[in-house]
């Protein structure tokens, strides 16, 4: 049986993640408050942001930007989108 969470992003009870997405307090918080569906949607948006904005994950500022966007997205706050991006 899946563990259920009250998803902070989607505002309803849904199956939670199977494990924290990364170590530390923020990973644990995401594990406790974000559904599998919301995390999967974030991963899709994250990939689009990295590709369309040409982010270099070796760059500290790029990682900081992406972390801010992740936190905004999971809290159901506005996030950036790539100008002119059209999904396939």
Secondary structure as GFF3:
##gff-version 3
##sequence-region A 1 88
A	DSSP	beta_strand	4	6	.	.	.	ID=ss1
A	DSSP	beta_strand	13	15	.	.	.	ID=ss2
A	DSSP	alpha_helix	25	33	.	.	.	ID=ss3
A	DSSP	alpha_helix	36	52	.	.	.	ID=ss4
A	DSSP	alpha_helix	60	74	.	.	.	ID=ss5
###
